[in-house]
Amino acid sequence: MEEGSVSKAADRLYLTQPAISIALSRLEDMLGFPLFHRSKGHFAPRPEAYLLHMDAELSILAVEQFSNRARLIKQGGTGLLRVGAIGAAAFGLMPGLVARYTADNPLVEIDLSVRSSHQISYLVGNGQCDIGLVEAPVAAPSLVAEQFSLPCVCIFPAGSELEAKAQITPADLAQHRLIGIQDSNQVDRQLRAVCAGAGFEMRAPVHGFFFAVVRRMVAEGAGIAIVDALNGCLPPQDGVIWRPFTPEIRYDTALIVKAGAELSLPARAFIQIIRNEMQARGKLPDMATV
Protein backbone atom coordinates (compact mmCIF):
# COMPACT_ATOMS: atom_id res chain seq x y z
CA MET A 1 0.00 0.00 0.00
CA GLU A 2 2.79 2.44 0.93
CA GLU A 3 5.43 1.57 -1.68
CA GLY A 4 3.17 0.95 -4.68
CA SER A 5 4.92 -2.20 -5.86
CA VAL A 6 6.04 -5.63 -4.65
CA SER A 7 9.68 -4.97 -5.53
CA LYS A 8 9.85 -1.72 -3.53
CA ALA A 9 8.15 -3.40 -0.58
CA ALA A 10 10.72 -6.21 -0.76
CA ASP A 11 13.59 -3.69 -0.73
CA ARG A 12 12.10 -1.89 2.28
CA LEU A 13 11.68 -5.14 4.24
CA TYR A 14 15.06 -6.56 3.15
CA LEU A 15 13.33 -9.57 1.61
CA THR A 16 13.19 -11.05 -1.86
CA GLN A 17 10.39 -10.17 -4.25
CA PRO A 18 9.19 -13.83 -4.45
CA ALA A 19 8.96 -13.92 -0.64
CA ILE A 20 6.72 -10.85 -0.63
CA SER A 21 4.57 -12.23 -3.47
CA ILE A 22 4.12 -15.55 -1.68
CA ALA A 23 3.21 -13.85 1.61
CA LEU A 24 0.70 -11.61 -0.14
CA SER A 25 -0.85 -14.56 -2.00
CA ARG A 26 -1.18 -16.51 1.25
CA LEU A 27 -2.89 -13.55 2.89
CA GLU A 28 -5.34 -13.24 0.00
CA ASP A 29 -6.04 -16.99 0.13
CA MET A 30 -6.73 -16.72 3.86
CA LEU A 31 -9.04 -13.72 3.37
CA GLY A 32 -10.83 -15.25 0.41
CA PHE A 33 -10.53 -12.21 -1.88
CA PRO A 34 -7.77 -10.33 -3.76
CA LEU A 35 -6.32 -7.12 -2.34
CA PHE A 36 -4.50 -5.72 -5.39
CA HIS A 37 -4.98 -5.41 -9.13
CA ARG A 38 -2.12 -7.18 -10.87
CA SER A 39 -1.23 -6.94 -14.51
CA LYS A 40 1.93 -6.28 -16.48
CA GLY A 41 3.22 -2.89 -15.40
CA HIS A 42 0.22 -2.28 -13.13
CA PHE A 43 -0.11 -2.86 -9.38
CA ALA A 44 -2.80 -0.99 -7.50
CA PRO A 45 -4.87 -1.53 -4.35
CA ARG A 46 -8.46 -2.71 -4.65
CA PRO A 47 -11.19 -1.09 -2.51
CA GLU A 48 -10.93 -4.03 -0.10
CA ALA A 49 -7.28 -3.16 0.57
CA TYR A 50 -8.20 0.40 1.51
CA LEU A 51 -10.83 -0.90 3.94
CA LEU A 52 -8.26 -3.12 5.69
CA HIS A 53 -5.27 -0.76 5.55
CA MET A 54 -5.92 1.12 8.82
CA ASP A 55 -6.52 -2.10 10.77
CA ALA A 56 -3.33 -3.57 9.36
CA GLU A 57 -1.37 -0.45 10.32
CA LEU A 58 -2.76 -0.53 13.86
CA SER A 59 -1.93 -4.23 14.18
CA ILE A 60 1.66 -3.65 13.10
CA LEU A 61 1.91 -0.70 15.49
CA ALA A 62 0.64 -2.89 18.35
CA VAL A 63 3.29 -5.54 17.66
CA GLU A 64 6.04 -2.89 17.53
CA GLN A 65 4.86 -1.38 20.80
CA PHE A 66 4.82 -4.83 22.42
CA SER A 67 8.42 -5.40 21.33
CA ASN A 68 9.51 -1.95 22.51
CA ARG A 69 7.91 -2.37 25.92
CA ALA A 70 9.45 -5.82 26.41
CA ARG A 71 12.88 -4.44 25.49
CA LEU A 72 12.55 -1.56 27.95
CA ILE A 73 11.39 -3.84 30.77
CA LYS A 74 14.43 -6.03 30.13
CA GLN A 75 16.65 -2.92 30.36
CA GLY A 76 15.30 -2.13 33.81
CA GLY A 77 11.89 -0.55 33.29
CA THR A 78 13.11 2.84 32.15
CA GLY A 79 9.76 3.57 30.52
CA LEU A 80 8.13 4.13 27.16
CA LEU A 81 5.78 7.06 26.65
CA ARG A 82 3.44 6.78 23.66
CA VAL A 83 1.98 10.06 22.47
CA GLY A 84 -0.42 10.62 19.58
CA ALA A 85 -0.85 14.12 18.17
CA ILE A 86 -2.67 15.82 15.34
CA GLY A 87 -0.52 17.75 12.88
CA ALA A 88 -1.01 21.16 14.50
CA ALA A 89 0.44 19.97 17.80
CA ALA A 90 2.97 17.55 16.31
CA PHE A 91 4.72 20.30 14.34
CA GLY A 92 4.10 23.43 16.39
CA LEU A 93 4.23 22.11 19.95
CA MET A 94 5.61 18.63 20.49
CA PRO A 95 9.23 19.02 19.27
CA GLY A 96 9.99 21.60 21.96
CA LEU A 97 8.16 19.71 24.70
CA VAL A 98 9.86 16.42 23.83
CA ALA A 99 13.28 18.11 23.87
CA ARG A 100 12.53 19.70 27.25
CA TYR A 101 11.23 16.47 28.77
CA THR A 102 13.99 14.17 27.51
CA ALA A 103 16.67 16.58 28.74
CA ASP A 104 15.47 15.89 32.28
CA ASN A 105 14.43 12.26 31.68
CA PRO A 106 17.05 10.72 29.39
CA LEU A 107 16.04 7.11 30.19
CA VAL A 108 12.42 7.54 29.09
CA GLU A 109 11.72 6.81 25.43
CA ILE A 110 9.02 8.78 23.64
CA ASP A 111 7.14 7.42 20.65
CA LEU A 112 5.33 10.29 18.89
CA SER A 113 2.72 9.27 16.32
CA VAL A 114 1.11 11.83 13.99
CA ARG A 115 -2.43 10.75 13.16
CA SER A 116 -5.93 12.13 12.65
CA SER A 117 -8.09 12.89 15.68
CA HIS A 118 -10.19 9.80 14.97
CA GLN A 119 -7.15 7.52 14.80
CA ILE A 120 -5.59 8.98 17.95
CA SER A 121 -8.85 8.59 19.87
CA TYR A 122 -8.96 4.95 18.77
CA LEU A 123 -5.35 4.33 19.84
CA VAL A 124 -5.78 5.98 23.25
CA GLY A 125 -9.12 4.27 23.87
CA ASN A 126 -7.55 0.88 23.13
CA GLY A 127 -4.47 1.51 25.25
CA GLN A 128 -2.09 1.76 22.30
CA CYS A 129 -1.22 5.37 23.13
CA ASP A 130 -0.86 6.81 26.64
CA ILE A 131 -1.66 10.42 25.74
CA GLY A 132 -3.40 12.07 22.80
CA LEU A 133 -3.76 15.61 21.53
CA VAL A 134 -6.78 15.88 19.22
CA GLU A 135 -9.25 18.40 17.88
CA ALA A 136 -12.14 19.18 20.22
CA PRO A 137 -14.83 18.36 21.03
CA VAL A 138 -14.33 14.74 22.11
CA ALA A 139 -17.40 12.54 22.54
CA ALA A 140 -16.27 9.09 23.63
CA PRO A 141 -17.10 7.45 26.98
CA SER A 142 -13.83 5.52 26.85
CA LEU A 143 -11.81 8.76 27.00
CA VAL A 144 -11.20 11.53 29.53
CA ALA A 145 -10.64 14.88 27.81
CA GLU A 146 -9.25 18.22 28.96
CA GLN A 147 -10.04 20.97 26.46
CA PHE A 148 -7.87 23.92 25.45
CA SER A 149 -8.66 26.85 23.17
CA LEU A 150 -5.95 28.46 21.04
CA PRO A 151 -6.14 31.80 19.24
CA CYS A 152 -5.58 31.94 15.51
CA VAL A 153 -3.45 34.47 13.65
CA CYS A 154 -2.93 35.65 10.09
CA ILE A 155 0.43 34.74 8.58
CA PHE A 156 2.02 36.27 5.49
CA PRO A 157 5.48 36.66 3.92
CA ALA A 158 7.81 39.32 5.30
CA GLY A 159 7.67 42.48 3.20
CA SER A 160 3.93 42.30 2.65
CA GLU A 161 1.97 45.51 3.15
CA LEU A 162 0.11 43.64 5.89
CA GLU A 163 3.23 43.94 8.03
CA ALA A 164 2.38 47.58 8.70
CA LYS A 165 -0.95 46.64 10.29
CA ALA A 166 -1.44 45.98 14.00
CA GLN A 167 -4.18 43.46 13.24
CA ILE A 168 -5.73 41.83 10.19
CA THR A 169 -9.43 42.01 9.33
CA PRO A 170 -11.66 40.12 6.85
CA ALA A 171 -11.39 43.09 4.48
CA ASP A 172 -7.63 42.50 4.28
CA LEU A 173 -8.19 38.87 3.31
CA ALA A 174 -10.35 39.90 0.37
CA GLN A 175 -7.34 41.64 -1.18
CA HIS A 176 -4.98 38.65 -1.05
CA ARG A 177 -4.81 35.04 -2.23
CA LEU A 178 -5.89 32.91 0.71
CA ILE A 179 -4.60 29.45 1.61
CA GLY A 180 -7.21 27.34 3.38
CA ILE A 181 -6.86 24.26 5.55
CA GLN A 182 -9.75 22.09 4.39
CA ASP A 183 -13.49 22.52 4.18
CA SER A 184 -14.18 20.37 7.24
CA ASN A 185 -11.60 22.07 9.46
CA GLN A 186 -13.02 24.12 12.32
CA VAL A 187 -10.81 27.13 11.49
CA ASP A 188 -12.00 27.26 7.88
CA ARG A 189 -15.62 26.92 9.00
CA GLN A 190 -15.27 29.89 11.34
CA LEU A 191 -13.42 31.90 8.71
CA ARG A 192 -16.15 31.30 6.13
CA ALA A 193 -18.73 32.58 8.60
CA VAL A 194 -16.62 35.65 9.41
CA CYS A 195 -16.15 36.50 5.74
CA ALA A 196 -19.87 36.01 5.07
CA GLY A 197 -20.61 38.40 7.92
CA ALA A 198 -18.29 40.93 6.30
CA GLY A 199 -20.26 40.68 3.06
CA PHE A 200 -18.12 38.48 0.83
CA GLU A 201 -17.52 34.81 0.16
CA MET A 202 -14.23 33.35 1.34
CA ARG A 203 -12.23 32.01 -1.58
CA ALA A 204 -9.19 29.83 -0.99
CA PRO A 205 -7.84 28.42 -4.25
CA VAL A 206 -5.10 26.51 -2.38
CA HIS A 207 -5.64 24.14 0.56
CA GLY A 208 -3.30 22.27 2.88
CA PHE A 209 -3.94 19.54 5.42
CA PHE A 210 -1.45 20.58 8.13
CA PHE A 211 -1.03 24.10 9.51
CA ALA A 212 2.75 23.59 9.28
CA VAL A 213 2.48 22.78 5.57
CA VAL A 214 0.30 25.86 5.04
CA ARG A 215 2.94 27.97 6.79
CA ARG A 216 5.56 26.59 4.43
CA MET A 217 3.40 27.52 1.44
CA VAL A 218 3.07 31.04 2.84
CA ALA A 219 6.85 31.22 3.17
CA GLU A 220 7.16 30.29 -0.50
CA GLY A 221 4.77 33.07 -1.53
CA ALA A 222 1.66 30.99 -2.30
CA GLY A 223 -0.58 33.36 -0.32
CA ILE A 224 -1.63 34.26 3.22
CA ALA A 225 -3.44 32.09 5.77
CA ILE A 226 -5.23 31.91 9.10
CA VAL A 227 -3.60 29.27 11.32
CA ASP A 228 -3.39 28.31 14.96
CA ALA A 229 -0.98 30.17 17.24
CA LEU A 230 1.15 27.04 17.75
CA ASN A 231 2.30 27.20 14.15
CA GLY A 232 1.56 30.84 13.40
CA CYS A 233 3.62 32.41 16.21
CA LEU A 234 6.82 30.48 15.62
CA PRO A 235 10.07 32.50 15.33
CA PRO A 236 10.21 34.06 11.84
CA GLN A 237 13.35 32.29 10.59
CA ASP A 238 11.40 31.18 7.51
CA GLY A 239 10.39 34.74 6.64
CA VAL A 240 6.78 34.34 7.81
CA ILE A 241 5.22 37.15 9.87
CA TRP A 242 2.08 36.93 11.99
CA ARG A 243 -0.51 39.43 13.15
CA PRO A 244 -3.64 39.02 15.32
CA PHE A 245 -6.84 38.46 13.39
CA THR A 246 -10.13 40.13 14.30
CA PRO A 247 -12.84 39.05 14.87
CA GLU A 248 -11.20 36.34 16.92
CA ILE A 249 -11.09 32.79 15.60
CA ARG A 250 -10.23 29.97 18.02
CA TYR A 251 -8.85 26.48 17.45
CA ASP A 252 -10.10 24.03 20.08
CA THR A 253 -8.02 21.00 21.03
CA ALA A 254 -8.21 18.36 23.75
CA LEU A 255 -5.73 16.35 25.77
CA ILE A 256 -7.10 12.81 26.05
CA VAL A 257 -6.28 9.71 28.10
CA LYS A 258 -8.07 6.40 28.48
CA ALA A 259 -10.84 6.50 31.09
CA GLY A 260 -9.86 4.55 34.19
CA ALA A 261 -6.28 4.02 33.03
CA GLU A 262 -3.50 4.06 35.61
CA LEU A 263 -1.00 6.45 34.07
CA SER A 264 2.71 5.95 34.57
CA LEU A 265 4.85 8.58 36.27
CA PRO A 266 6.42 9.60 32.93
CA ALA A 267 2.95 10.00 31.40
CA ARG A 268 1.70 12.12 34.30
CA ALA A 269 4.79 14.33 34.17
CA PHE A 270 4.51 14.83 30.41
CA ILE A 271 0.79 15.60 30.68
CA GLN A 272 1.58 18.40 33.12
CA ILE A 273 4.13 19.85 30.69
CA ILE A 274 1.53 19.76 27.90
CA ARG A 275 -1.11 21.31 30.16
CA ASN A 276 1.16 24.16 31.25
CA GLU A 277 2.20 24.94 27.68
CA MET A 278 -1.31 24.82 26.24
CA GLN A 279 -2.60 27.12 28.97
CA ALA A 280 0.23 29.56 28.26
CA ARG A 281 -0.51 29.45 24.53
CA GLY A 282 -4.14 30.37 25.15
CA LYS A 283 -3.14 34.03 24.74
CA LEU A 284 -1.10 35.55 21.95
CA PRO A 285 2.45 36.71 22.72
CA ASP A 286 2.98 40.43 23.30
CA MET A 287 3.68 41.98 19.90
CA ALA A 288 6.35 44.17 21.48
CA THR A 289 8.40 41.06 22.30
CA VAL A 290 8.07 39.44 18.86
C-alpha positions as semicolon CSV with decimal commas, in nm:
position;residue;x (nm);y (nm);z (nm)
1;M;0,000;0,000;0,000
2;E;0,279;0,244;0,093
3;E;0,543;0,157;-0,168
4;G;0,317;0,095;-0,468
5;S;0,492;-0,220;-0,586
6;V;0,604;-0,563;-0,465
7;S;0,968;-0,497;-0,553
8;K;0,985;-0,172;-0,353
9;A;0,815;-0,340;-0,058
10;A;1,072;-0,621;-0,076
11;D;1,359;-0,369;-0,073
12;R;1,210;-0,189;0,228
13;L;1,168;-0,514;0,424
14;Y;1,506;-0,656;0,315
15;L;1,333;-0,957;0,161
16;T;1,319;-1,105;-0,186
17;Q;1,039;-1,017;-0,425
18;P;0,919;-1,383;-0,445
19;A;0,896;-1,392;-0,064
20;I;0,672;-1,085;-0,063
21;S;0,457;-1,223;-0,347
22;I;0,412;-1,555;-0,168
23;A;0,321;-1,385;0,161
24;L;0,070;-1,161;-0,014
25;S;-0,085;-1,456;-0,200
26;R;-0,118;-1,651;0,125
27;L;-0,289;-1,355;0,289
28;E;-0,534;-1,324;0,000
29;D;-0,604;-1,699;0,013
30;M;-0,673;-1,672;0,386
31;L;-0,904;-1,372;0,337
32;G;-1,083;-1,525;0,041
33;F;-1,053;-1,221;-0,188
34;P;-0,777;-1,033;-0,376
35;L;-0,632;-0,712;-0,234
36;F;-0,450;-0,572;-0,539
37;H;-0,498;-0,541;-0,913
38;R;-0,212;-0,718;-1,087
39;S;-0,123;-0,694;-1,451
40;K;0,193;-0,628;-1,648
41;G;0,322;-0,289;-1,540
42;H;0,022;-0,228;-1,313
43;F;-0,011;-0,286;-0,938
44;A;-0,280;-0,099;-0,750
45;P;-0,487;-0,153;-0,435
46;R;-0,846;-0,271;-0,465
47;P;-1,119;-0,109;-0,251
48;E;-1,093;-0,403;-0,010
49;A;-0,728;-0,316;0,057
50;Y;-0,820;0,040;0,151
51;L;-1,083;-0,090;0,394
52;L;-0,826;-0,312;0,569
53;H;-0,527;-0,076;0,555
54;M;-0,592;0,112;0,882
55;D;-0,652;-0,210;1,077
56;A;-0,333;-0,357;0,936
57;E;-0,137;-0,045;1,032
58;L;-0,276;-0,053;1,386
59;S;-0,193;-0,423;1,418
60;I;0,166;-0,365;1,310
61;L;0,191;-0,070;1,549
62;A;0,064;-0,289;1,835
63;V;0,329;-0,554;1,766
64;E;0,604;-0,289;1,753
65;Q;0,486;-0,138;2,080
66;F;0,482;-0,483;2,242
67;S;0,842;-0,540;2,133
68;N;0,951;-0,195;2,251
69;R;0,791;-0,237;2,592
70;A;0,945;-0,582;2,641
71;R;1,288;-0,444;2,549
72;L;1,255;-0,156;2,795
73;I;1,139;-0,384;3,077
74;K;1,443;-0,603;3,013
75;Q;1,665;-0,292;3,036
76;G;1,530;-0,213;3,381
77;G;1,189;-0,055;3,329
78;T;1,311;0,284;3,215
79;G;0,976;0,357;3,052
80;L;0,813;0,413;2,716
81;L;0,578;0,706;2,665
82;R;0,344;0,678;2,366
83;V;0,198;1,006;2,247
84;G;-0,042;1,062;1,958
85;A;-0,085;1,412;1,817
86;I;-0,267;1,582;1,534
87;G;-0,052;1,775;1,288
88;A;-0,101;2,116;1,450
89;A;0,044;1,997;1,780
90;A;0,297;1,755;1,631
91;F;0,472;2,030;1,434
92;G;0,410;2,343;1,639
93;L;0,423;2,211;1,995
94;M;0,561;1,863;2,049
95;P;0,923;1,902;1,927
96;G;0,999;2,160;2,196
97;L;0,816;1,971;2,470
98;V;0,986;1,642;2,383
99;A;1,328;1,811;2,387
100;R;1,253;1,970;2,725
101;Y;1,123;1,647;2,877
102;T;1,399;1,417;2,751
103;A;1,667;1,658;2,874
104;D;1,547;1,589;3,228
105;N;1,443;1,226;3,168
106;P;1,705;1,072;2,939
107;L;1,604;0,711;3,019
108;V;1,242;0,754;2,909
109;E;1,172;0,681;2,543
110;I;0,902;0,878;2,364
111;D;0,714;0,742;2,065
112;L;0,533;1,029;1,889
113;S;0,272;0,927;1,632
114;V;0,111;1,183;1,399
115;R;-0,243;1,075;1,316
116;S;-0,593;1,213;1,265
117;S;-0,809;1,289;1,568
118;H;-1,019;0,980;1,497
119;Q;-0,715;0,752;1,480
120;I;-0,559;0,898;1,795
121;S;-0,885;0,859;1,987
122;Y;-0,896;0,495;1,877
123;L;-0,535;0,433;1,984
124;V;-0,578;0,598;2,325
125;G;-0,912;0,427;2,387
126;N;-0,755;0,088;2,313
127;G;-0,447;0,151;2,525
128;Q;-0,209;0,176;2,230
129;C;-0,122;0,537;2,313
130;D;-0,086;0,681;2,664
131;I;-0,166;1,042;2,574
132;G;-0,340;1,207;2,280
133;L;-0,376;1,561;2,153
134;V;-0,678;1,588;1,922
135;E;-0,925;1,840;1,788
136;A;-1,214;1,918;2,022
137;P;-1,483;1,836;2,103
138;V;-1,433;1,474;2,211
139;A;-1,740;1,254;2,254
140;A;-1,627;0,909;2,363
141;P;-1,710;0,745;2,698
142;S;-1,383;0,552;2,685
143;L;-1,181;0,876;2,700
144;V;-1,120;1,153;2,953
145;A;-1,064;1,488;2,781
146;E;-0,925;1,822;2,896
147;Q;-1,004;2,097;2,646
148;F;-0,787;2,392;2,545
149;S;-0,866;2,685;2,317
150;L;-0,595;2,846;2,104
151;P;-0,614;3,180;1,924
152;C;-0,558;3,194;1,551
153;V;-0,345;3,447;1,365
154;C;-0,293;3,565;1,009
155;I;0,043;3,474;0,858
156;F;0,202;3,627;0,549
157;P;0,548;3,666;0,392
158;A;0,781;3,932;0,530
159;G;0,767;4,248;0,320
160;S;0,393;4,230;0,265
161;E;0,197;4,551;0,315
162;L;0,011;4,364;0,589
163;E;0,323;4,394;0,803
164;A;0,238;4,758;0,870
165;K;-0,095;4,664;1,029
166;A;-0,144;4,598;1,400
167;Q;-0,418;4,346;1,324
168;I;-0,573;4,183;1,019
169;T;-0,943;4,201;0,933
170;P;-1,166;4,012;0,685
171;A;-1,139;4,309;0,448
172;D;-0,763;4,250;0,428
173;L;-0,819;3,887;0,331
174;A;-1,035;3,990;0,037
175;Q;-0,734;4,164;-0,118
176;H;-0,498;3,865;-0,105
177;R;-0,481;3,504;-0,223
178;L;-0,589;3,291;0,071
179;I;-0,460;2,945;0,161
180;G;-0,721;2,734;0,338
181;I;-0,686;2,426;0,555
182;Q;-0,975;2,209;0,439
183;D;-1,349;2,252;0,418
184;S;-1,418;2,037;0,724
185;N;-1,160;2,207;0,946
186;Q;-1,302;2,412;1,232
187;V;-1,081;2,713;1,149
188;D;-1,200;2,726;0,788
189;R;-1,562;2,692;0,900
190;Q;-1,527;2,989;1,134
191;L;-1,342;3,190;0,871
192;R;-1,615;3,130;0,613
193;A;-1,873;3,258;0,860
194;V;-1,662;3,565;0,941
195;C;-1,615;3,650;0,574
196;A;-1,987;3,601;0,507
197;G;-2,061;3,840;0,792
198;A;-1,829;4,093;0,630
199;G;-2,026;4,068;0,306
200;F;-1,812;3,848;0,083
201;E;-1,752;3,481;0,016
202;M;-1,423;3,335;0,134
203;R;-1,223;3,201;-0,158
204;A;-0,919;2,983;-0,099
205;P;-0,784;2,842;-0,425
206;V;-0,510;2,651;-0,238
207;H;-0,564;2,414;0,056
208;G;-0,330;2,227;0,288
209;F;-0,394;1,954;0,542
210;F;-0,145;2,058;0,813
211;F;-0,103;2,410;0,951
212;A;0,275;2,359;0,928
213;V;0,248;2,278;0,557
214;V;0,030;2,586;0,504
215;R;0,294;2,797;0,679
216;R;0,556;2,659;0,443
217;M;0,340;2,752;0,144
218;V;0,307;3,104;0,284
219;A;0,685;3,122;0,317
220;E;0,716;3,029;-0,050
221;G;0,477;3,307;-0,153
222;A;0,166;3,099;-0,230
223;G;-0,058;3,336;-0,032
224;I;-0,163;3,426;0,322
225;A;-0,344;3,209;0,577
226;I;-0,523;3,191;0,910
227;V;-0,360;2,927;1,132
228;D;-0,339;2,831;1,496
229;A;-0,098;3,017;1,724
230;L;0,115;2,704;1,775
231;N;0,230;2,720;1,415
232;G;0,156;3,084;1,340
233;C;0,362;3,241;1,621
234;L;0,682;3,048;1,562
235;P;1,007;3,250;1,533
236;P;1,021;3,406;1,184
237;Q;1,335;3,229;1,059
238;D;1,140;3,118;0,751
239;G;1,039;3,474;0,664
240;V;0,678;3,434;0,781
241;I;0,522;3,715;0,987
242;W;0,208;3,693;1,199
243;R;-0,051;3,943;1,315
244;P;-0,364;3,902;1,532
245;F;-0,684;3,846;1,339
246;T;-1,013;4,013;1,430
247;P;-1,284;3,905;1,487
248;E;-1,120;3,634;1,692
249;I;-1,109;3,279;1,560
250;R;-1,023;2,997;1,802
251;Y;-0,885;2,648;1,745
252;D;-1,010;2,403;2,008
253;T;-0,802;2,100;2,103
254;A;-0,821;1,836;2,375
255;L;-0,573;1,635;2,577
256;I;-0,710;1,281;2,605
257;V;-0,628;0,971;2,810
258;K;-0,807;0,640;2,848
259;A;-1,084;0,650;3,109
260;G;-0,986;0,455;3,419
261;A;-0,628;0,402;3,303
262;E;-0,350;0,406;3,561
263;L;-0,100;0,645;3,407
264;S;0,271;0,595;3,457
265;L;0,485;0,858;3,627
266;P;0,642;0,960;3,293
267;A;0,295;1,000;3,140
268;R;0,170;1,212;3,430
269;A;0,479;1,433;3,417
270;F;0,451;1,483;3,041
271;I;0,079;1,560;3,068
272;Q;0,158;1,840;3,312
273;I;0,413;1,985;3,069
274;I;0,153;1,976;2,790
275;R;-0,111;2,131;3,016
276;N;0,116;2,416;3,125
277;E;0,220;2,494;2,768
278;M;-0,131;2,482;2,624
279;Q;-0,260;2,712;2,897
280;A;0,023;2,956;2,826
281;R;-0,051;2,945;2,453
282;G;-0,414;3,037;2,515
283;K;-0,314;3,403;2,474
284;L;-0,110;3,555;2,195
285;P;0,245;3,671;2,272
286;D;0,298;4,043;2,330
287;M;0,368;4,198;1,990
288;A;0,635;4,417;2,148
289;T;0,840;4,106;2,230
290;V;0,807;3,944;1,886
